[in-house]
């Protein structure tokens, strides 16, 4: 009996020792994931969870679960029974960690390998020798990985000599977790591949790249395209908000007081604000609109639609040609992410690409935008360029609405405070009030803080949104990005405003015509000093106006369009 108790104690002590070693291995793997911020996965989980949000807690739980399972998959690979498979897996794991650490040490991305850095590596692979410029960082990464390999071999051959995992099981779990990570990244909004352990995320990122980005080519702006006049403004700003239906703004006549500042501004004698009201967006989905705004692709553009998508120059290329320093401030992505079909080639024309750490939860991210934007506008940086072109992609009223504004900004009640409130009639008041609160905070308060008492000398700010919102249309829970034949027109209704000295004179509203979002691109080219033969092919500029029956908005990236009929009536899908 005494021997049995002693044996049980020894067995439990042995298992405890093994557990401690396993925890040390997992902690070490997690440390390698982000050596500059070893516990960054906690920030990631916190960002995904969102206070008081059930859906957020589920996202966070899924992320943590997959993250830990990924660490276990890497750890099990160390103890695979077959020696040849072990050598293969430890080599694969070491290379992945080495690349990840090298990127961290160089400073390209504090979280290591990302879709952006992978894309850059694929497009610049012929210049691999350039990495020798970073010999110190290469040596540092190699030294850390050498230590990791030594520890892995020591664990396998000394600490756990008898512990082995079935070869097919360890290999299968490793591949399975790579596939699960890719699935989670592609299917769950705001979960990013770069937040997972390097050996697992490397396969996910490579797969994501080849699924979405392998056909990218550099866009070319002809050397013959040059401005012929001095720019009209030294600073030009595009603000592209998220999910703002133009018809829900009280400045555009909506019954709820969602934009009190803008409404009073329009009533006042202030000549620095021009409101074009509700205008058609270029497309009905975020990525589609942002891409088309960036390249000026619209219903007036000649040429093949698919070819234009791939080849038209970006507004950043035109801006740089006109002598502007280019900025992109994106509140929606984490450092190292690219979105809205922005390729690594396009990114090369952006001098200052600003993103924000995931420690900033959604309802604070537009405030971070405001800080960055005002820093440029107020020229707080002594090295700031004389000419600045800035594109801002806001978080705005992104669904779920309650997460886009603080609780103390809840003016319309009762409002839902969690993201699982179904988009059905019984919840209409709860959801609409949450949306109104989001507009009041992310549109009205944001623009008030940006423009009130601001010196607009030599500055112009053009504000719009990527798409509108279809709320409670035939009990359809989808608010935008419809692609069938029955497309709710509300998702094409967005605001369009201009803030500049004397805006009501410089950007007059057209008479007996309408304005459209697609006019931002040719207008901006004109403001930068390009001649008519350059901006005319992109269609009429703001102030000129367009006939309602000539405007066609695109249905996502399908090439199909939706028409606006004479008299301002919206409707009519065209093939």
Secondary structure, 3 states (H helix, E strand, C coil): CHHHHHHHHHHHHHHHHHHHHHHHHHHHHHHHHCCCCCCHHHHHHHHHHCCCCHHHHHHHHHHHHHHHHHHHHHHHHHCECCHHHHHHHHHHHHHHHHHHHHHHHHCCCCCCCCHHHHHHHHHCHHHHHHHHHHHHHHHHHHHHHHHHHHHHHHHHHHHCCCCCECHHHHHHHHHHHHHHHHHHHHHCCCCCHHHCCHHHHHHHHHHHHHHHCCCCCCCCCCCCCCCCCCCCCCEEEEEEECCCCHHHCHHHCCCCCCCHHHHHHHHCCCCCEEEEEEEECCECCHHHHHHHHHHCCCCCCCCCHHHHHHHCCCHHHHHHHCCCEEEEEECCCCCCCCCCCCCHHHHCCCCEEECCCCCCCHHHHHHHHHHHHHHHHCCCCCCCCCCEEEEEECCCCCCCHHHHCCHHHCCCCCCCCCCCCCCCHHHHHHHHHHHHHHHHHHHHHHHHHHHCCCCCCCEEEEEEECCCCCCCECCECCCCCCCCCCCCHHHHEEEEEEEECCHHHHCCCCCCCECECCHHHHHHHHHHCCCHHHHHHHCCCCCCCECHHHCEEECCCCCCEEEECCCCCEEEEEC
